[in-house]
């Protein structure tokens, strides 16, 4: 069959460890046989980020703004152990955090549902979409160690040189201190992205923070959401038959656990990081979660919501067989190709993305799956396959669908 043509490239961001291995296999088995792929490639593997002093991460984000659509592999955010393992020049910040800051978007994450997998919370009959603010907080923090006898202060100097000062802590013993920030502009973009996404999907929006404790920082989020909703979206929500409400993060957790799902739960950056993993796991697997970063000006970056699967990578290096779930990474590719097709009015590319997802879901629902799904699937007829064979099984079904 003739390969599907593309008129505009997507930005391709390669990554690390087992997901880097899977990335190459997905392209070889599922993309290149069907699509004449046009991509602008950036190697965001930790080795190359270190070689470029992390400039490659910035360049990939700027390219995403240029072309409008990107697909990203999972990447390592280094800790102390990685400093030694990779002989790093410094402990580079999260590439996801850097990209999110440059694009100023919101991350929307939702579970991929398949027959045979019942959520651990049985009342969850509809997907829960986590809307994660993609800027600031601990992902853009400044932190230090404070020795005994130190005094830590928070100081803000305005454009005229006037200072606001507050004592954080006078340390009698050794300790640590951290400074985080956010901007009204980014919070407003977050709110509008959530409200627009809700209108497009006809879902309620819940927003939660901890304004009772954080009476300035978290309360500012609450106030900006409320003001934008009242002035710009209240009537639109009423017409759509959906609602917005705010609640404390701890109350939101209790409500979520008792709910049936089917709404957007908007969270601050760290809350969204944690809660999306909780939701993904409760629905079945971290590898069964879509994730897309959407900027206010309509730029899209698709990725998997999970990490680099380090344990499987070390097994792979030893020549041992792995059974790694590649579904979220496949859906990152399908999401990016579908959006590229939508923006370019390329119906063939959009159809391919739909068929790629269908082939993937069909493979699992017909009883062929990786180890994580095998353990939780209730299908009577099922078999566990390794990483490569799972992709080959999808490729067989995709070939049949495309022909």
ABEGO torsion letter per residue (X at the ends): XBBBBBABBBBBBBBBEAAAAAAAAAAAAAAAAABBBBBBBBBABAAAAAAAGGAAAAAAAAAAAAAGBBBBBBBBBBBAAAAAAAGBABBBBBAAAAAAAAAGBBBBBBBBBBBGBBBABAABABBBBBBBBABEEAAABBBBBBBBGBBBBBBBBBAAGBBBBBBABBBABBBBBBBBBBBAAAAAAAAAAAAAAAAAAGBBBBBBBBAAABAAAAAAAAAAAAAAAAAAAAAAAAAAGBBBBBBBAAAAAAAAAABAEGBBBBBBAAAAAAAAAAAAAAAGBAABBBBBBBBAAGBBBBBBABBAGAAAAAAAAAGBBBBBBAAAAAAAAAAAAAAAAAAAGBAAAAAAAAAAAAAAAAAAAAGBBBAAAAAABABABBBBBBAAAAAAAAAAAAAAAAX
